[in-house]
Amino acid sequence: MPRVLVISLNYRTAEMTLRSAQAALRAMQGLDAELVIVDNDSGDGSYETMEAALAGEPWAQGAPIRLIRSGHNGGFGAGNNLGIRAGMSDGSHPDYVYLLNSDAFPAEGAIRALVGHLEAHPQAGFAGSRLLGEDGAAQITAFRFPSIASEFEGAARSGPVSRLLRNKAVPLPVPAGTRPVDWLAGASLMMRRRVLDEIGLFDETFFLYFEETELCLRAARAGYETHYVRESEVMHIGSVSTGMKRWTRVPGFWLDSRWHYFSKSHGRGYAALATLSHASGGLLWRLRRLIQRKPPADPARFLRDLLSHDLRALFRPAPGRAVPAGTARAEAKVE
């Protein structure tokens, strides 16, 4: 039977993480699976709260669950990398690594469906679930890789432009069935360990956002597909730890991650063109807003922040190799 390591990354959502862990343990029944909770240096008593719950709550007694303290908050990728490196409790590597957000709650067959799909489809390196909101509506979690064309389409917010570039838009309509996609949101994502051994773990230069996009791109370039698995259903609240829905200004780490994704994956020249493409689309949208008196759709000063950030990034030294060591092959191209 394949061995599965389930990783839950907590940042200041201890009670929700514990509820998610209970759902995960139910979905793990009948599988050779273990759960590792990584507290990403919450600093708010989360670790102590979860430690006490795991020691005293009846549902946790004898369960295959461990709690790890990260020691520092290096972001989503770094926290999950810590869990991946922890491996199984006997020190061995799992066959599959399953990332589960602390605000995600798998149905009882969700994890088993991902394992079964990957076992039956050796060409797939990664597989992810159908995510449902609290209202039961399917969330958009399947995407194309970002490109210069998609930057213009997304920023322009224009029907004619979107129709013209419909095959370039990053978000895909919610798939009706199981199918290959470019990349999936990391809230419920299963990965073959041997693929991670080959391509490397998450790039820890990304603090938050774009890290799963880049990892799926690395897998695709190595010849592995990413599959959306309709049969695996997970309830997902979304943006609980990041506060993205409450942003009044785009944080610097999002701008850093976007630039790093484009420059690492395609080169600095491509990254600069992607930013110019976004700016062109954004100006078109702002002209339409002015004429039609539409409300703003971006956080305050977004376009100015994007342009000033990327102009500085274009001339600063590239970051060093950021794919963690300890895998069979690190990624070769960095910015």
TIDOGU-359937 format. One record per residue (C-alpha): x negated, y, z negated. Coordinates in steps of 0.02 Angstrom, whole numbers, plus 32768, in hexadecimal, padded with zeros to 4 digits. Each point is the difference from the previous one (the first is absolute). Example, Ala and Ser with C-alpha at 12.3 -4.5 7.8 and 13.67 -1.06 7.14 Angstrom:
<atoms>
<atom east="7D99" north="7F1F" up="7E7A"/>
<atom east="7FBB" north="80AC" up="8021"/>
</atoms>
This chain:
<atoms>
<atom east="8000" north="8000" up="8000"/>
<atom east="7FBB" north="80AD" up="802C"/>
<atom east="7FC7" north="806A" up="7F6D"/>
<atom east="8044" north="80B0" up="7FF1"/>
<atom east="7FBD" north="8093" up="7F9B"/>
<atom east="8087" north="8083" up="7FE0"/>
<atom east="7FBE" north="80AE" up="7FD6"/>
<atom east="8067" north="8089" up="7FAF"/>
<atom east="7FAD" north="80AB" up="7FF0"/>
<atom east="8040" north="806D" up="7F73"/>
<atom east="7FEB" north="80BC" up="7FEC"/>
<atom east="8069" north="804B" up="7F75"/>
<atom east="8099" north="7F94" up="8024"/>
<atom east="7FE8" north="7F7B" up="7F7A"/>
<atom east="80B7" north="7FD4" up="7FE3"/>
<atom east="8025" north="7FF5" up="80BA"/>
<atom east="7F63" north="7F9A" up="801D"/>
<atom east="8039" north="7F83" up="7F7C"/>
<atom east="80AB" north="7FF1" up="8053"/>
<atom east="7FAC" north="7FE5" up="80A7"/>
<atom east="7F8F" north="7F7C" up="7FB0"/>
<atom east="8098" north="7FA1" up="7FC2"/>
<atom east="804B" north="8000" up="80AF"/>
<atom east="7F58" north="7FC7" up="8047"/>
<atom east="7FF3" north="7F70" up="7F84"/>
<atom east="80AE" north="7FC4" up="8032"/>
<atom east="7FCE" north="8009" up="80B8"/>
<atom east="7F5E" north="7FA2" up="7FDA"/>
<atom east="8058" north="7F67" up="7FBA"/>
<atom east="7FD4" north="7F62" up="805E"/>
<atom east="7F63" north="8051" up="8049"/>
<atom east="7F4B" north="7FED" up="7FCA"/>
<atom east="7FF8" north="80B8" up="7FD5"/>
<atom east="7FBC" north="8077" up="7F7C"/>
<atom east="8029" north="80B7" up="7FDC"/>
<atom east="7F7E" north="8083" up="7FD7"/>
<atom east="8038" north="80AC" up="7FC3"/>
<atom east="7F7C" north="8087" up="8016"/>
<atom east="8016" north="809E" up="7F9A"/>
<atom east="7FB0" north="8088" up="8069"/>
<atom east="7FC0" north="8069" up="7F6E"/>
<atom east="80AD" north="8044" up="7FD9"/>
<atom east="7FC5" north="8057" up="7F62"/>
<atom east="80B2" north="8009" up="7FBC"/>
<atom east="8007" north="7F63" up="7F96"/>
<atom east="8038" north="7F93" up="8092"/>
<atom east="7F7B" north="7F7E" up="7FE2"/>
<atom east="802B" north="7FEF" up="7F47"/>
<atom east="80BB" north="7FF8" up="8026"/>
<atom east="7FE7" north="7F75" up="807F"/>
<atom east="7F83" north="7FA5" up="7F92"/>
<atom east="807D" north="7FFC" up="7F71"/>
<atom east="808E" north="7FC7" up="8073"/>
<atom east="7F9A" north="7F73" up="804A"/>
<atom east="7FCD" north="7FC6" up="7F53"/>
<atom east="80AE" north="8008" up="7FB4"/>
<atom east="808A" north="7FF4" up="8083"/>
<atom east="804A" north="7F51" up="8014"/>
<atom east="7FFE" north="8009" up="80BF"/>
<atom east="7F42" north="8019" up="7FFF"/>
<atom east="7FD4" north="7F6F" up="7F8D"/>
<atom east="7FA1" north="7F7C" up="8061"/>
<atom east="801A" north="805C" up="80A4"/>
<atom east="7F71" north="8006" up="807E"/>
<atom east="7FE1" north="80BA" up="7FE3"/>
<atom east="7F68" north="806A" up="7FD5"/>
<atom east="7FE7" north="80B8" up="7FDA"/>
<atom east="7F64" north="805D" up="8039"/>
<atom east="7FC7" north="80B0" up="7FD4"/>
<atom east="7FAD" north="8059" up="8093"/>
<atom east="7F9A" north="807E" up="7F9B"/>
<atom east="8018" north="8087" up="8083"/>
<atom east="8085" north="8033" up="807E"/>
<atom east="7FB1" north="7FE8" up="80AA"/>
<atom east="80A8" north="7FFE" up="8059"/>
<atom east="806F" north="7F7B" up="804D"/>
<atom east="7F79" north="7FA3" up="8060"/>
<atom east="7F81" north="8000" up="7F74"/>
<atom east="807E" north="7FC2" up="7F82"/>
<atom east="803A" north="7F72" up="8070"/>
<atom east="7F4D" north="7FD4" up="802B"/>
<atom east="7FE0" north="7FE8" up="7F46"/>
<atom east="8090" north="7F85" up="7FF8"/>
<atom east="7FC5" north="7FA5" up="809C"/>
<atom east="7F50" north="7FEE" up="7FBB"/>
<atom east="8046" north="7FBB" up="7F5D"/>
<atom east="803B" north="7F67" up="8060"/>
<atom east="805A" north="7F6E" up="7FAE"/>
<atom east="7FEF" north="7FE0" up="7F46"/>
<atom east="7F89" north="7F6E" up="801F"/>
<atom east="7F8A" north="8072" up="8063"/>
<atom east="8030" north="7FBC" up="80AB"/>
<atom east="8043" north="8060" up="8096"/>
<atom east="80B8" north="7FF4" up="8030"/>
<atom east="8039" north="7FD4" up="80AF"/>
<atom east="8071" north="8099" up="8003"/>
<atom east="8001" north="80A9" up="7FA9"/>
<atom east="80AB" north="804E" up="7FE7"/>
<atom east="800B" north="80BA" up="7FD8"/>
<atom east="809F" north="8034" up="7FA5"/>
<atom east="8023" north="80B4" up="7FCF"/>
<atom east="8030" north="8021" up="7F4D"/>
<atom east="80A6" north="8046" up="8041"/>
<atom east="8026" north="7F67" up="806C"/>
<atom east="806A" north="7F6A" up="7FCD"/>
<atom east="7FF6" north="7F63" up="806C"/>
<atom east="8097" north="7F91" up="8019"/>
<atom east="7FE6" north="7F4E" up="7FC5"/>
<atom east="7FCD" north="7FBE" up="80AB"/>
<atom east="7F9D" north="8098" up="8039"/>
<atom east="7F4F" north="7FC7" up="7FD6"/>
<atom east="8020" north="7F4E" up="803B"/>
<atom east="803F" north="8044" up="80A8"/>
<atom east="7F5D" north="805F" up="801B"/>
<atom east="7F96" north="7F68" up="7FD5"/>
<atom east="8066" north="7F92" up="8073"/>
<atom east="7FF3" north="807C" up="808E"/>
<atom east="7F44" north="8011" up="7FF3"/>
<atom east="7FEC" north="7F44" up="7FF3"/>
<atom east="8064" north="7FEC" up="80A1"/>
<atom east="7FAD" north="8090" up="805F"/>
<atom east="7F42" north="7FF4" up="7FF9"/>
<atom east="7FEE" north="8096" up="8074"/>
<atom east="804B" north="8070" up="7F78"/>
<atom east="7F86" north="8047" up="7F82"/>
<atom east="8080" north="8065" up="7FA0"/>
<atom east="80BB" north="7FF1" up="7FE2"/>
<atom east="8078" north="8078" up="7FAB"/>
<atom east="80B1" north="8003" up="7FC0"/>
<atom east="80A2" north="8056" up="802F"/>
<atom east="800E" north="8089" up="7F7E"/>
<atom east="80AB" north="8038" up="7FC2"/>
<atom east="802A" north="809B" up="7F9C"/>
<atom east="8066" north="7FFD" up="7F61"/>
<atom east="8099" north="801D" up="806D"/>
<atom east="7FDA" north="7F64" up="8066"/>
<atom east="7FD0" north="8062" up="809C"/>
<atom east="7F67" north="7FC2" up="805F"/>
<atom east="7F6A" north="8074" up="7FF5"/>
<atom east="7F8F" north="802E" up="8092"/>
<atom east="7F60" north="7FA3" up="7FD6"/>
<atom east="7FC2" north="7FC1" up="80AA"/>
<atom east="7F94" north="8074" up="8069"/>
<atom east="7F93" north="801C" up="8098"/>
<atom east="7F4E" north="803B" up="7FE7"/>
<atom east="7FF1" north="80BE" up="7FFE"/>
<atom east="7FBC" north="8052" up="809D"/>
<atom east="7FEB" north="80AB" up="8051"/>
<atom east="80A9" north="7FEA" up="8055"/>
<atom east="8057" north="7FCB" up="7F5F"/>
<atom east="7FBB" north="8099" up="7FA6"/>
<atom east="8054" north="8072" up="807F"/>
<atom east="80A2" north="7F9E" up="7FFF"/>
<atom east="800E" north="7FFC" up="7F43"/>
<atom east="7FD9" north="80B9" up="7FEA"/>
<atom east="806E" north="8040" up="808D"/>
<atom east="80A1" north="7FB2" up="7FBC"/>
<atom east="8051" north="8016" up="80AB"/>
<atom east="807C" north="7F89" up="8050"/>
<atom east="7FB9" north="8012" up="80B1"/>
<atom east="7F4D" north="7FEB" up="7FC1"/>
<atom east="802E" north="7F68" up="7F97"/>
<atom east="805A" north="7FAF" up="8092"/>
<atom east="7F6A" north="8020" up="8072"/>
<atom east="7F87" north="7FB8" up="7F7E"/>
<atom east="8073" north="7F7C" up="7FB6"/>
<atom east="7F7C" north="7F79" up="8016"/>
<atom east="7F80" north="8069" up="7FA1"/>
<atom east="8064" north="8031" up="7F65"/>
<atom east="7FB4" north="7FB8" up="7F62"/>
<atom east="80A0" north="7FC7" up="7FA6"/>
<atom east="8055" north="7F6B" up="8050"/>
<atom east="80BB" north="7FE2" up="7FF2"/>
<atom east="8022" north="7F80" up="7F78"/>
<atom east="7FDE" north="7F5A" up="8059"/>
<atom east="8099" north="7F91" up="8014"/>
<atom east="7F95" north="7F64" up="7FEB"/>
<atom east="7F52" north="7FC1" up="7FDC"/>
<atom east="7F80" north="8049" up="8079"/>
<atom east="7F4C" north="803F" up="8012"/>
<atom east="7FE5" north="80BA" up="7FDC"/>
<atom east="7F65" north="806D" up="7FF7"/>
<atom east="8004" north="801E" up="7F44"/>
<atom east="8072" north="7FF3" up="7F69"/>
<atom east="8016" north="8060" up="7F5F"/>
<atom east="7F9C" north="7FB1" up="7F75"/>
<atom east="808F" north="7FF4" up="7F82"/>
<atom east="8017" north="7F45" up="8026"/>
<atom east="7F72" north="7FC1" up="806B"/>
<atom east="7FAD" north="7F54" up="8005"/>
<atom east="7F51" north="7FEA" up="8047"/>
<atom east="7F96" north="7F6A" up="802A"/>
<atom east="7F69" north="7FFF" up="7F90"/>
<atom east="7F91" north="7FBE" up="808B"/>
<atom east="8031" north="8095" up="806C"/>
<atom east="7FCC" north="8076" up="7F73"/>
<atom east="7F5D" north="7F9F" up="7FF1"/>
<atom east="7FE3" north="8024" up="80B8"/>
<atom east="8036" north="80B6" up="8011"/>
<atom east="7FE3" north="8042" up="7F4F"/>
<atom east="8074" north="803F" up="7F79"/>
<atom east="8056" north="80A9" up="7FF7"/>
<atom east="7F91" north="8094" up="802B"/>
<atom east="7FF1" north="805D" up="7F5B"/>
<atom east="7FDF" north="80A6" up="8055"/>
<atom east="80BD" north="8009" up="800D"/>
<atom east="8048" north="8035" up="7F59"/>
<atom east="80B5" north="7FF1" up="8036"/>
<atom east="8057" north="7FED" up="80A9"/>
<atom east="7FBF" north="7FB9" up="80A4"/>
<atom east="7F9F" north="7F75" up="7FA9"/>
<atom east="8074" north="7F74" up="8036"/>
<atom east="800C" north="804D" up="80AE"/>
<atom east="7F43" north="7FF8" up="8013"/>
<atom east="7FF5" north="7F50" up="7FB7"/>
<atom east="8084" north="7FC1" up="807B"/>
<atom east="7FA2" north="8055" up="808E"/>
<atom east="7F5F" north="7FAA" up="7FCC"/>
<atom east="805C" north="7F5A" up="7FFE"/>
<atom east="804B" north="8021" up="80AC"/>
<atom east="7F55" north="8029" up="8047"/>
<atom east="7FC0" north="7F5B" up="7FBA"/>
<atom east="808D" north="7FA5" up="805A"/>
<atom east="8081" north="7FEA" up="7F75"/>
<atom east="80B7" north="8033" up="800A"/>
<atom east="806D" north="8052" up="7F7C"/>
<atom east="80B1" north="7FB9" up="7FF4"/>
<atom east="80A1" north="8049" up="7FBC"/>
<atom east="805D" north="7F6E" up="7FAF"/>
<atom east="80BB" north="801C" up="7FFC"/>
<atom east="8020" north="7F6B" up="7F8D"/>
<atom east="7F9A" north="804D" up="7F73"/>
<atom east="8067" north="8086" up="7FA7"/>
<atom east="7FC1" north="8075" up="7F79"/>
<atom east="805B" north="808E" up="7FAA"/>
<atom east="7F91" north="809B" up="8000"/>
<atom east="801E" north="80A6" up="7FAB"/>
<atom east="7F6F" north="8060" up="804F"/>
<atom east="7F8B" north="8092" up="7FD3"/>
<atom east="8011" north="7FE4" up="7F44"/>
<atom east="7F46" north="800D" up="7FD7"/>
<atom east="7FCF" north="807A" up="8089"/>
<atom east="808D" north="807F" up="7FEF"/>
<atom east="7FFF" north="8018" up="80BD"/>
<atom east="80B9" north="802C" up="8005"/>
<atom east="7FDD" north="8094" up="7F8D"/>
<atom east="7F6B" north="804A" up="805D"/>
<atom east="800A" north="80BD" up="8015"/>
<atom east="7F51" north="8003" up="804E"/>
<atom east="7FA5" north="7F72" up="8056"/>
<atom east="7F74" north="7FC5" up="7F8B"/>
<atom east="7F4C" north="7FFF" up="8038"/>
<atom east="7FF2" north="7F43" up="7FF0"/>
<atom east="8085" north="7FE9" up="8088"/>
<atom east="7FA1" north="8074" up="8075"/>
<atom east="7F5D" north="7FA7" up="7FD6"/>
<atom east="804E" north="7F56" up="8025"/>
<atom east="804D" north="8036" up="80A5"/>
<atom east="7F5B" north="8048" up="803F"/>
<atom east="7F9D" north="7F69" up="7FC5"/>
<atom east="8078" north="7F89" up="8058"/>
<atom east="7FF0" north="8056" up="80A9"/>
<atom east="7F45" north="8026" up="7FF5"/>
<atom east="7FCF" north="7F55" up="7FC0"/>
<atom east="806F" north="7F9F" up="8078"/>
<atom east="7FEB" north="806A" up="809D"/>
<atom east="7F74" north="807D" up="7FE4"/>
<atom east="7FFC" north="80B8" up="7FCE"/>
<atom east="8029" north="8040" up="80AE"/>
<atom east="80A0" north="7F99" up="8003"/>
<atom east="802A" north="803A" up="7F4F"/>
<atom east="7FEE" north="80B6" up="8035"/>
<atom east="8070" north="7FE5" up="8098"/>
<atom east="8081" north="7FAA" up="7F91"/>
<atom east="8002" north="8099" up="7F90"/>
<atom east="8012" north="8076" up="8095"/>
<atom east="808D" north="7F92" up="8042"/>
<atom east="8058" north="8009" up="7F58"/>
<atom east="7FE9" north="80BC" up="7FF9"/>
<atom east="804A" north="8013" up="80AF"/>
<atom east="8097" north="7F99" up="7FD2"/>
<atom east="8010" north="805D" up="7F5C"/>
<atom east="8001" north="80A9" up="8057"/>
<atom east="8086" north="7FC1" up="8077"/>
<atom east="8069" north="7FCB" up="7F6A"/>
<atom east="7FE6" north="80A8" up="7FA9"/>
<atom east="8038" north="805D" up="809C"/>
<atom east="809C" north="7F95" up="8006"/>
<atom east="801D" north="8021" up="7F46"/>
<atom east="7FF5" north="80BA" up="801E"/>
<atom east="807A" north="7FFE" up="8091"/>
<atom east="807D" north="7F86" up="7FB5"/>
<atom east="7FE8" north="8036" up="7F4A"/>
<atom east="7FDA" north="7F52" up="7FC4"/>
<atom east="7FC0" north="7FDF" up="7F50"/>
<atom east="7F48" north="7FD5" up="7FE7"/>
<atom east="7FD1" north="7F48" up="8010"/>
<atom east="7F4C" north="8007" up="7FC1"/>
<atom east="7FB8" north="802F" up="7F56"/>
<atom east="7FCA" north="80B5" up="7FEF"/>
<atom east="7F66" north="8034" up="8066"/>
<atom east="7FEF" north="7F52" up="8049"/>
<atom east="7FC1" north="8031" up="80AD"/>
<atom east="7F83" north="807D" up="7FBB"/>
<atom east="7FC3" north="7F83" up="7F7F"/>
<atom east="7FED" north="7F79" up="8086"/>
<atom east="7F9D" north="806F" up="8077"/>
<atom east="7F8E" north="804B" up="7F7D"/>
<atom east="7FDE" north="7F57" up="7FB1"/>
<atom east="7FD7" north="7FA9" up="80A4"/>
<atom east="7F94" north="808E" up="803E"/>
<atom east="7F95" north="7FEF" up="7F64"/>
<atom east="8002" north="7F42" up="800D"/>
<atom east="7FC4" north="8007" up="80B4"/>
<atom east="7F59" north="804B" up="7FCA"/>
<atom east="7FE1" north="7FAF" up="7F58"/>
<atom east="7F95" north="7F62" up="7FED"/>
<atom east="805A" north="7F5C" up="801C"/>
<atom east="8022" north="7F96" up="7F65"/>
<atom east="7F94" north="7F67" up="7FE7"/>
<atom east="8035" north="7F4E" up="8022"/>
<atom east="809C" north="7FE8" up="7F97"/>
<atom east="8037" north="7F4D" up="8020"/>
<atom east="7FD5" north="7FA6" up="7F5E"/>
<atom east="7F73" north="7F82" up="7FFD"/>
<atom east="801E" north="7F4C" up="7FD3"/>
<atom east="805A" north="7FD0" up="80A0"/>
<atom east="7FBA" north="7F9A" up="808E"/>
<atom east="7FF6" north="8094" up="8077"/>
<atom east="8011" north="80B9" up="7FE0"/>
<atom east="804C" north="8071" up="8083"/>
<atom east="7F7B" north="8049" up="8071"/>
<atom east="8049" north="80A8" up="8035"/>
<atom east="8013" north="808D" up="7F83"/>
<atom east="802C" north="80AD" up="8047"/>
</atoms>
